[in-house]
Amino acid sequence: MKETQVDVAVIGAGTAGMSAFRAARSACGRAVLIESGEFGTTCARVGCMPSKLLLAAANGLHDATALAPRGIDGTESLRANGARVLDYVRRERDYFIGGILEETDSFPADSVIRGRARFESSAAGRHVLSIDDTRRIEAKSVVIATGAVPTIPDAFKVFGDRLITSDDVFDLKTLPQRAAVFGAGPIALELGQAFARLGVDVFMFGQGGRVASLTDTPVRDALIAALSKEFYFDPDAKVESMSMQDRVPTIRFKALDGRTRTEQFDIVLVATGRAPDLKALDLAKTGIELNEKGVPRFDESSMQCGTSSIFIAGDCDGTRPWLSDAADEGKIAGDNAARFPDVQPVKRKVPFALVFCEPQVAIVGASYDDLDRQMTVTGSASFETQGRSRVMRQNRGVLHVYADARTGKMRGAQACGPAVEHLGHLLAWLLQLDLTVDEALKLPFYHPVVEEGLRTALKDASRKFYEERSETPPALPTAAGC
């Protein structure tokens, strides 16, 4: 059995793993990257990029067919060619994958190890990894960056080969006529709406009323109302039975109107969540503490598991399942793995999540559920009457910003609406800079732009802040416009 000694072994070559490998290799030189699957990252192959390509095609068709109110005729007859759409998505996806493969190909051949890793032993700063039982790697530090995989509850397995996950969508050769989508999180919303806008008859079944991870009820309800105009959407579905009848997926459920319905579908997309891909590692051999889900307990400021020389990064840690955070976590973990035991904590960026359905969704900063409601003021803005949003015919949704009732400091925000991917960045920057509502209002806002909706919400929060203190708000420049 071939044996190799290194300073840092990184398990997993996704976004977090590649970031950790680059950082560790720069700091200590002797690092290896271990991968059992395909190179190219989840983001490029089956996640962020192909889903946005599919959405872009779907939104283009949707916008074109909705031009009649603007006086443009003839667009109502436009249709999607499913095979060509999916072929386009795959070709563009492969472009993004190619860029990543160029980087992995540039790594020294002896630093990239193909195979599945598991811990043989871990003691006194010496970790022994077995690679497919044919090779051993002895490392002073290890970074676990194995990502996450779709979860499929057993009840759905009745659908056999008609069952797909988000990992399978982009291998479809053409679009189905009818699709059942289970889940109401970011993946389900993006893929479900893309299907619907491309002409697929979509039924989306959520669970427990949870939608896009929104916890602010008015914001969530505004999103549900908007999406329900495009496809059947029950965020708290009551499914009575699932079966195959004449080889066709068949679902019996209590409909929104209270009646029992039975519908048949070409495919069933299960997007009920992803789980950390950790089982094959045999983490029991490491001695590190695991939580109730089998995920290592770690310090988010250093990515260190307990006091060990094992670090974790990316989707497998079960916290922030977003590429930008995976890259940040990988660098933190790789740096600290290389310098162990001189572990250096860092201040993490403001939590920030987007969903690219329309209306788009942003969740920034402190979780709404974690805020002390008695000590929080909420500023609100509706996009229904907001000028630029109406010009774009995207005047749907609501923005809520949260501020500390004692200090006026920004705490967080939740929103659904147009161009929220841009508003979300502005909000994240305000929070990262630790600004108060009044300090944010002193910043420039142009007209007419969707960002004026943010100013409206900030002004509402400022008014409530001073009302609660029985004080007069400071004079601010009066903005013209709608």
C-alpha positions as CSV (number, residue, x, y, z in Angstrom):
1,M,0.0,0.0,0.0
2,K,1.4,3.4,-1.0
3,E,1.9,5.8,1.9
4,T,2.4,9.5,1.7
5,Q,3.0,12.1,4.4
6,V,1.7,15.7,4.1
7,D,1.0,18.7,6.2
8,V,-2.6,19.2,5.1
9,A,-5.0,16.8,3.4
10,V,-8.1,18.3,2.0
11,I,-11.0,15.9,1.4
12,G,-13.3,17.2,-1.4
13,A,-12.6,19.3,-4.5
14,G,-15.7,21.5,-4.5
15,T,-15.7,25.2,-4.0
16,A,-14.7,25.0,-0.3
17,G,-12.1,22.2,-0.9
18,M,-10.3,24.0,-3.7
19,S,-10.3,27.2,-1.7
20,A,-8.8,25.3,1.3
21,F,-6.3,23.5,-0.9
22,R,-5.0,26.8,-2.4
23,A,-4.7,28.4,1.0
24,A,-3.0,25.4,2.6
25,R,-0.6,24.9,-0.3
26,S,0.3,28.6,-0.3
27,A,1.0,28.5,3.5
28,C,2.8,25.2,3.9
29,G,3.5,23.7,0.5
30,R,2.8,20.1,1.3
31,A,-0.9,19.7,0.8
32,V,-3.0,17.2,-1.1
33,L,-6.5,17.4,-2.6
34,I,-8.6,14.2,-2.4
35,E,-11.7,13.7,-4.6
36,S,-13.8,10.6,-5.3
37,G,-16.2,12.1,-7.8
38,E,-16.1,14.4,-10.8
39,F,-14.2,17.7,-10.7
40,G,-16.1,20.8,-11.5
41,T,-17.9,21.7,-8.3
42,T,-21.6,21.3,-7.4
43,C,-22.2,25.0,-8.3
44,A,-21.0,24.6,-11.9
45,R,-22.3,21.1,-12.6
46,V,-25.8,20.9,-11.0
47,G,-26.2,24.0,-8.8
48,C,-25.9,27.8,-9.2
49,M,-24.9,28.1,-12.8
50,P,-27.1,25.6,-14.7
51,S,-30.1,26.6,-12.6
52,K,-29.6,30.3,-13.5
53,L,-29.1,29.4,-17.1
54,L,-32.5,27.6,-17.1
55,L,-34.1,30.5,-15.3
56,A,-32.7,33.0,-17.8
57,A,-34.2,31.1,-20.6
58,A,-37.5,30.8,-18.8
59,N,-37.6,34.4,-17.7
60,G,-36.8,35.5,-21.3
61,L,-39.8,33.6,-22.6
62,H,-42.0,34.8,-19.8
63,D,-41.1,38.5,-20.3
64,A,-41.5,38.2,-24.1
65,T,-45.0,36.7,-23.9
66,A,-46.1,39.4,-21.4
67,L,-45.4,42.3,-23.8
68,A,-49.0,42.7,-25.1
69,P,-50.0,45.3,-22.4
70,R,-47.1,47.4,-23.6
71,G,-48.5,47.4,-27.1
72,I,-46.3,44.8,-28.7
73,D,-48.2,42.1,-30.6
74,G,-47.4,38.6,-31.7
75,T,-45.4,37.4,-28.8
76,E,-48.2,35.4,-27.2
77,S,-47.5,32.5,-29.6
78,L,-43.9,32.0,-28.5
79,R,-43.1,28.5,-27.2
80,A,-40.1,26.8,-25.6
81,N,-38.4,24.0,-27.5
82,G,-37.5,21.9,-24.4
83,A,-34.8,19.8,-26.1
84,R,-33.0,22.9,-27.4
85,V,-33.4,24.8,-24.1
86,L,-31.8,22.0,-22.2
87,D,-29.1,21.5,-24.8
88,Y,-28.2,25.2,-24.5
89,V,-28.1,25.0,-20.7
90,R,-25.8,22.0,-20.8
91,R,-23.4,23.6,-23.4
92,E,-23.2,26.8,-21.3
93,R,-22.8,24.8,-18.1
94,D,-19.9,23.0,-19.6
95,Y,-18.2,26.3,-20.3
96,F,-18.3,27.1,-16.6
97,I,-17.1,23.6,-15.7
98,G,-14.3,24.0,-18.2
99,G,-12.9,27.0,-16.4
100,I,-12.8,25.0,-13.1
101,L,-11.2,22.0,-14.8
102,E,-8.4,24.2,-16.2
103,E,-7.5,25.2,-12.6
104,T,-7.6,21.6,-11.3
105,D,-5.5,20.5,-14.2
106,S,-2.9,23.1,-13.3
107,F,-2.4,21.6,-9.9
108,P,0.8,19.4,-9.5
109,A,-0.1,15.8,-10.4
110,D,1.2,14.4,-7.1
111,S,-1.0,16.8,-5.1
112,V,-4.3,15.5,-6.5
113,I,-5.4,12.1,-5.3
114,R,-8.4,10.3,-6.8
115,G,-10.5,8.1,-4.5
116,R,-12.8,8.0,-1.5
117,A,-11.2,8.8,1.8
118,R,-12.0,7.6,5.2
119,F,-10.2,8.0,8.6
120,E,-8.3,4.9,9.7
121,S,-7.0,6.6,12.9
122,S,-6.6,10.1,14.4
123,A,-4.5,10.7,17.5
124,A,-1.9,13.2,18.7
125,G,-2.0,15.4,15.6
126,R,-1.5,12.4,13.3
127,H,-4.4,11.6,11.0
128,V,-4.2,8.5,8.8
129,L,-6.6,8.4,5.8
130,S,-7.2,5.4,3.7
131,I,-8.0,6.0,0.1
132,D,-10.1,3.2,-1.4
133,D,-8.1,0.8,0.8
134,T,-5.2,1.0,-1.6
135,R,-3.3,4.1,-0.3
136,R,-2.6,5.8,3.0
137,I,-2.2,9.5,3.6
138,E,-0.7,10.6,6.9
139,A,-1.5,14.3,7.5
140,K,-0.8,16.7,10.4
141,S,-4.1,18.5,9.6
142,V,-7.2,17.6,7.7
143,V,-9.9,19.8,6.0
144,I,-13.2,18.1,5.5
145,A,-15.0,19.7,2.5
146,T,-17.1,16.9,1.1
147,G,-20.2,18.9,0.3
148,A,-23.8,17.8,0.5
149,V,-26.1,15.5,-1.4
150,P,-29.9,15.6,-2.1
151,T,-32.0,13.8,0.4
152,I,-34.8,11.5,-0.8
153,P,-37.4,10.5,1.8
154,D,-38.3,6.8,1.4
155,A,-41.9,7.6,0.6
156,F,-40.9,9.1,-2.7
157,K,-39.0,6.0,-3.9
158,V,-42.2,4.5,-5.1
159,F,-41.8,6.7,-8.3
160,G,-38.8,4.8,-9.4
161,D,-37.1,6.2,-12.5
162,R,-39.7,9.0,-12.7
163,L,-38.2,10.5,-9.6
164,I,-35.5,13.1,-10.0
165,T,-33.5,15.4,-7.8
166,S,-31.8,18.7,-8.7
167,D,-28.7,16.7,-9.6
168,D,-30.7,15.1,-12.4
169,V,-32.6,18.0,-13.9
170,F,-29.9,19.1,-16.3
171,D,-29.6,15.6,-17.8
172,L,-33.2,15.6,-19.0
173,K,-33.3,15.5,-22.8
174,T,-36.5,17.4,-23.0
175,L,-39.0,19.1,-20.7
176,P,-41.9,17.1,-19.2
177,Q,-45.5,18.2,-19.8
178,R,-46.4,17.9,-16.1
179,A,-44.2,18.0,-13.1
180,A,-44.8,17.6,-9.4
181,V,-42.2,19.5,-7.3
182,F,-41.8,18.6,-3.6
183,G,-40.2,21.3,-1.5
184,A,-40.5,25.1,-1.3
185,G,-36.9,26.0,-0.6
186,P,-34.5,27.9,-2.9
187,I,-33.9,24.9,-5.2
188,A,-37.5,23.9,-5.6
189,L,-38.7,27.5,-6.2
190,E,-36.1,28.3,-8.8
191,L,-36.4,25.0,-10.8
192,G,-40.2,24.9,-10.3
193,Q,-40.8,28.4,-11.6
194,A,-38.3,27.8,-14.5
195,F,-40.3,24.8,-15.5
196,A,-43.6,26.6,-15.3
197,R,-42.4,29.6,-17.4
198,L,-41.1,27.2,-20.0
199,G,-44.6,25.7,-20.4
200,V,-44.6,22.8,-17.9
201,D,-47.7,22.3,-15.9
202,V,-46.2,22.5,-12.4
203,F,-47.7,21.5,-9.0
204,M,-45.5,22.5,-6.1
205,F,-46.1,20.9,-2.7
206,G,-44.4,22.5,0.3
207,Q,-44.3,21.3,3.9
208,G,-45.4,23.1,7.1
209,G,-45.7,26.5,5.3
210,R,-42.0,27.0,5.0
211,V,-41.0,28.9,1.9
212,A,-37.6,30.1,0.8
213,S,-36.4,30.0,4.4
214,L,-38.4,33.2,5.0
215,T,-39.5,33.6,8.7
216,D,-41.1,37.0,8.4
217,T,-44.8,36.1,7.7
218,P,-45.9,39.1,5.6
219,V,-42.8,38.8,3.3
220,R,-43.4,35.0,3.0
221,D,-47.1,35.5,2.2
222,A,-46.3,38.1,-0.5
223,L,-44.0,35.6,-2.2
224,I,-46.6,32.9,-2.0
225,A,-49.2,35.1,-3.5
226,A,-47.0,36.1,-6.4
227,L,-45.9,32.6,-7.2
228,S,-49.4,31.1,-6.9
229,K,-50.4,33.2,-9.9
230,E,-48.0,31.2,-12.1
231,F,-48.5,27.6,-10.9
232,Y,-50.3,25.5,-8.3
233,F,-48.5,26.1,-5.1
234,D,-49.5,24.8,-1.7
235,P,-46.8,25.6,1.0
236,D,-48.5,23.3,3.5
237,A,-49.6,20.4,1.3
238,K,-51.7,17.5,2.6
239,V,-50.7,14.6,0.5
240,E,-52.9,11.5,1.0
241,S,-51.2,9.0,-1.2
242,M,-48.4,8.6,-3.8
243,S,-48.3,5.7,-6.2
244,M,-47.6,4.5,-9.7
245,Q,-50.7,3.8,-11.8
246,D,-50.0,2.3,-15.2
247,R,-46.3,3.4,-14.8
248,V,-47.4,7.0,-14.3
249,P,-46.7,8.9,-11.0
250,T,-50.0,9.5,-9.3
251,I,-50.5,11.9,-6.3
252,R,-53.7,12.2,-4.3
253,F,-53.9,15.3,-2.1
254,K,-56.2,17.8,-0.3
255,A,-56.3,20.8,-2.6
256,L,-56.3,24.4,-1.5
257,D,-60.0,24.6,-2.0
258,G,-60.5,21.7,0.5
259,R,-61.4,19.1,-2.1
260,T,-59.5,15.9,-2.7
261,R,-57.7,15.8,-6.0
262,T,-55.8,13.1,-7.9
263,E,-53.2,14.2,-10.5
264,Q,-50.7,12.4,-12.7
265,F,-47.3,13.6,-13.7
266,D,-44.5,12.8,-16.1
267,I,-41.8,13.4,-13.4
268,V,-41.6,14.1,-9.7
269,L,-38.8,16.4,-8.6
270,V,-37.9,16.0,-5.0
271,A,-36.1,19.1,-3.7
272,T,-36.7,18.7,0.0
273,G,-33.2,19.5,1.1
274,R,-29.5,18.4,0.9
275,A,-27.6,16.7,3.7
276,P,-23.9,16.8,4.6
277,D,-22.0,14.1,2.7
278,L,-20.0,12.7,5.7
279,K,-21.0,9.0,6.2
280,A,-18.1,7.5,4.3
281,L,-15.5,9.3,6.3
282,D,-15.9,7.1,9.4
283,L,-15.7,10.2,11.7
284,A,-16.0,8.0,14.8
285,K,-12.3,7.2,14.3
286,T,-11.4,10.9,14.8
287,G,-12.6,11.4,18.4
288,I,-14.1,14.8,17.5
289,E,-17.5,15.7,18.9
290,L,-20.5,15.3,16.5
291,N,-23.9,16.9,16.8
292,E,-27.2,15.0,16.6
293,K,-27.0,14.9,12.8
294,G,-23.5,13.5,12.7
295,V,-21.9,16.7,11.7
296,P,-18.7,17.8,13.6
297,R,-19.1,20.6,16.1
298,F,-16.8,23.5,15.0
299,D,-16.0,27.1,15.6
300,E,-17.4,29.3,12.7
301,S,-14.7,31.8,13.2
302,S,-11.8,29.3,12.6
303,M,-13.6,26.3,11.1
304,Q,-11.8,24.2,13.7
305,C,-13.5,21.0,15.1
306,G,-13.0,21.3,18.8
307,T,-9.4,21.6,19.7
308,S,-8.3,19.1,17.0
309,S,-6.3,19.7,13.8
310,I,-9.4,18.7,11.8
311,F,-11.2,21.6,10.1
312,I,-14.4,21.7,8.1
313,A,-15.7,23.9,5.3
314,G,-18.6,24.3,2.9
315,D,-21.9,22.6,2.6
316,C,-20.9,19.6,4.7
317,D,-20.8,21.7,7.9
318,G,-24.6,22.3,7.7
319,T,-24.6,26.0,8.2
320,R,-24.3,28.5,5.3
321,P,-25.0,26.5,2.1
322,W,-23.9,29.3,-0.3
323,L,-20.9,29.4,-2.7
324,S,-19.5,32.7,-1.4
325,D,-19.4,31.3,2.2
326,A,-18.0,28.0,1.0
327,A,-15.1,29.8,-0.5
328,D,-14.6,31.9,2.6
329,E,-14.8,28.9,4.9
330,G,-12.4,27.0,2.7
331,K,-9.8,29.7,2.9
332,I,-10.2,30.1,6.7
333,A,-9.9,26.3,7.2
334,G,-7.0,25.9,4.8
335,D,-5.1,28.8,6.5
336,N,-5.6,27.4,10.0
337,A,-4.9,23.8,9.0
338,A,-1.6,24.9,7.6
339,R,-0.6,27.0,10.6
340,F,-2.0,24.6,13.3
341,P,-1.7,24.9,16.3
342,D,-1.5,28.7,15.7
343,V,-5.2,28.9,14.8
344,Q,-6.4,32.4,14.1
345,P,-10.1,33.2,14.3
346,V,-11.6,35.8,11.8
347,K,-14.7,37.9,11.8
348,R,-17.2,36.3,9.5
349,K,-19.1,38.2,6.9
350,V,-22.8,39.1,7.4
351,P,-25.1,36.1,6.6
352,F,-26.6,36.7,3.2
353,A,-28.8,34.5,1.1
354,L,-30.6,35.0,-2.2
355,V,-33.2,33.0,-4.1
356,F,-33.5,33.8,-7.9
357,C,-37.2,33.1,-8.4
358,E,-39.3,36.0,-9.4
359,P,-40.0,37.9,-7.2
360,Q,-36.5,37.4,-5.9
361,V,-35.8,36.7,-2.2
362,A,-33.1,38.1,0.1
363,I,-32.4,37.2,3.7
364,V,-29.7,39.3,5.3
365,G,-28.2,39.5,8.7
366,A,-29.8,38.3,11.9
367,S,-32.6,35.8,11.6
368,Y,-36.0,37.3,12.2
369,D,-36.8,34.5,14.6
370,D,-33.7,35.4,16.7
371,L,-34.6,39.1,17.1
372,D,-36.1,40.5,20.3
373,R,-39.3,41.8,18.9
374,Q,-39.8,44.2,21.8
375,M,-36.5,45.8,21.0
376,T,-36.7,45.8,17.2
377,V,-38.3,48.3,14.8
378,T,-39.3,47.1,11.4
379,G,-39.4,49.4,8.4
380,S,-41.6,48.3,5.5
381,A,-41.8,49.1,1.9
382,S,-44.2,47.6,-0.7
383,F,-43.1,47.2,-4.3
384,E,-46.7,47.2,-5.6
385,T,-46.8,51.0,-6.0
386,Q,-43.1,51.7,-6.2
387,G,-42.3,53.6,-9.4
388,R,-39.5,51.8,-11.1
389,S,-41.0,48.4,-10.2
390,R,-44.2,49.4,-11.9
391,V,-42.3,50.6,-15.0
392,M,-40.7,47.2,-15.2
393,R,-44.1,45.5,-14.6
394,Q,-42.5,43.7,-11.7
395,N,-44.4,45.5,-8.9
396,R,-44.8,42.6,-6.5
397,G,-43.4,42.0,-3.1
398,V,-42.4,43.6,0.1
399,L,-39.2,44.6,1.9
400,H,-38.8,44.6,5.7
401,V,-35.7,46.0,7.4
402,Y,-35.0,45.5,11.1
403,A,-33.2,47.9,13.4
404,D,-32.3,47.9,17.1
405,A,-34.9,50.0,19.0
406,R,-32.2,51.3,21.4
407,T,-29.4,52.2,19.0
408,G,-31.0,52.4,15.6
409,K,-28.3,50.0,14.3
410,M,-29.3,47.8,11.4
411,R,-29.9,44.2,12.4
412,G,-31.2,42.4,9.3
413,A,-33.7,42.3,6.5
414,Q,-36.0,40.0,4.6
415,A,-37.5,40.8,1.2
416,C,-39.2,39.5,-1.9
417,G,-39.4,41.8,-4.9
418,P,-37.7,42.9,-8.1
419,A,-33.9,43.2,-8.3
420,V,-33.6,42.0,-4.8
421,E,-30.3,40.5,-5.7
422,H,-28.9,44.0,-5.8
423,L,-30.9,45.4,-2.8
424,G,-29.6,42.4,-0.8
425,H,-26.0,43.4,-1.5
426,L,-26.7,47.0,-0.3
427,L,-28.3,45.7,2.8
428,A,-25.4,43.3,3.5
429,W,-23.0,46.2,3.1
430,L,-25.0,48.4,5.5
431,L,-24.9,45.7,8.1
432,Q,-21.2,44.8,7.5
433,L,-20.4,48.5,8.1
434,D,-22.4,48.5,11.3
435,L,-24.5,51.5,10.2
436,T,-27.6,53.0,11.9
437,V,-30.8,53.6,9.9
438,D,-30.1,57.3,9.9
439,E,-26.5,56.8,8.6
440,A,-27.9,54.7,5.8
441,L,-30.4,57.3,4.9
442,K,-27.6,59.9,4.3
443,L,-26.3,57.8,1.5
444,P,-27.3,58.7,-2.1
445,F,-30.4,57.2,-3.9
446,Y,-31.0,57.9,-7.5
447,H,-34.4,58.2,-9.2
448,P,-36.2,56.2,-10.6
449,V,-34.6,53.0,-9.3
450,V,-35.9,50.0,-7.4
451,E,-33.4,51.0,-4.6
452,E,-35.8,53.8,-3.7
453,G,-37.8,51.0,-2.1
454,L,-34.9,50.5,0.3
455,R,-35.0,54.2,1.2
456,T,-38.7,53.9,1.9
457,A,-38.2,51.0,4.3
458,L,-35.3,52.8,6.0
459,K,-37.4,56.0,6.4
460,D,-40.3,53.9,7.9
461,A,-37.8,52.3,10.4
462,S,-36.4,55.7,11.3
463,R,-39.9,57.2,11.9
464,K,-40.8,54.2,14.2
465,F,-37.5,54.4,16.0
466,Y,-38.1,58.1,17.0
467,E,-41.8,57.6,17.7
468,E,-40.9,54.9,20.3
469,R,-38.5,57.3,21.9
470,S,-40.9,60.3,21.7
471,E,-38.3,62.2,19.8
472,T,-38.3,64.2,16.6
473,P,-36.4,62.6,13.8
474,P,-33.5,64.5,12.2
475,A,-34.2,66.4,9.1
476,L,-33.2,64.5,5.9
477,P,-33.0,65.7,2.3
478,T,-36.4,65.5,0.7
479,A,-36.3,63.1,-2.3
480,A,-38.4,63.9,-5.3
481,G,-40.0,61.1,-7.3
482,C,-42.4,58.3,-6.9
